[in-house]
Amino acid sequence: MATDGVDVALCQAGIDLLRSDALLTVYDGYVPNTHSLPYVLVYTYTEWPGGSPADALDGVSGAPVARWYCHCVGETSIAAVAVAQRVRSLFLNARLNIGLPAVNVGLVYQESATPPQRDESTGSLLMDSVAVYRLMAAT
């Protein structure tokens, strides 16, 4: 089955942008057992909601929306905020290059963010701040 590759291209472009910062440890969907703090754990997904002004005249959905859920993790709340700041500096108002010329990519916006929360589920205290970044494109 052939696909247009848009979903993967959008998601990967965000991960690649985060990984462009040599001082930021980025995990895509999982954290290995052997890791060091601080880091950002990213979950990403693309959806194709209808009703966008970018849809085709016949109503066919043509406006994918990519989201990156960034868990900014550190040993302290300030460390988590520092990771969140690095992520924001990379993502906010960025225009990603997804390598598909037929796709018009908008700017990345922050959709939401949470203050650092305690997480002791692993036995050690971690502080986790979640920021969600969103990008809308048109095909």
N, C-alpha and C positions, 0 to 999 in steps of 0.2 A: 504494500500500500504506500503510495507516494504522499508526502505532506509538503506544505509550503515552508516549513522550518521556522515560522515566525515565533511560536511560543518559546522554543528552545533558544533562539537567537536573542530574544528580549531578556529572558531569565539569565542566560550566560553573560550577556553584556554587563549586567549589574554586578555579578560575581567578579568578572574580570576587572571592572572599575575598582572595586574594593581591594582586590589583590594587587592593584598597581601601587598601593602604598606599602612599601617594603617594611614599615614599622608596625603594620597591622596584621595580626594573625587571623585569617579568615577560614572558617569551616563551613562547608556547604552541606547542611542537613544533618550532620552528626559531629560529635566531638570524640576523637579517639581517646582510648584509655590513658595514653601517655600524652599529656598536653601541659602547657604552661599558661599561666595567666599573665596579662589579660588577653581576651580574644573576642571576636564577634562570630556568633553562630547564625547563619542565614538560611531561612526557608523562603523559597520563591515560587510563584505561580502566576500563570497568565489566564485571564478569563476574557470572554467575548460577549459582553452584555449587549442587548439590543437597545434601540432607541437613541443612539448617539447621532449628533449632527454629521458625523463622519461616515454613517452608514450609506450604502448605495441607494439610489432613487427608488429601487424596487423593495427597499426595506431590509436587504441582506446585510447582516452585521459585518462591519469592516473596521471596527475600532477596538483592537485588543488593549486590555489594561493589565500591565504587569505590576506585581507588588513584591517587595522584598521585606520580610519580617526579620529584623536585625536584633538579635539578643546580644546586647553589649555587656560583657561579663568581666568583672574584676574582683579583687579581694576586698575592696572597700567601695562605698557608694561613690566616692570621688573618682576612683579608678574606673568604675562603670560609666560615669559621666564623661570621663576623658575619652573612653573608647567611643561612646555615642557622639562626642564632638568630632572625632576623626571621621566617623562614618558620615555625619552630616556635612562636613567639609567636602567630602568626595561626592555625595549624592545630590545635595540640595541644588536645584537649578541646573543640574548637569544635562547635557544632551548626549545620549549614548549613541555610539556607532555600532549598529548591529550587523553591518555587512550585507544588508538586503536593500538595494536601491529602490525597490518598489514600495518600501514602507517608510512613511513619513513619521518620524519619531519626535514627540514633544519633549518638554522639560520634565525632569524628575522633581516631584514635590513630596514634602513630608505630610503623610496623612494623619499620623497620630504618634504619640510617645507616652511612655509611662515613667514615673520616677523609679529609681532603683529599688528592687525588692529583695529581701533575704531569701536565699535558697540554700538549705542545708540537706537536701535530698541525697547528696553524694557522701555525706559524712563530714564535709568541710564547708565552712561558710563561703558562699559566693554571693555577690551582689549582681543582679541582672536587671538592666533597663532595656525595654523593648521599644524600638522605633520602627514604624512602618513607612516605607517610601513607595510612591506610586508614579507610574508613567503611563500615559495614554498615547497610542500610535494610531495611524490610519493606513489602511491598505488599499 
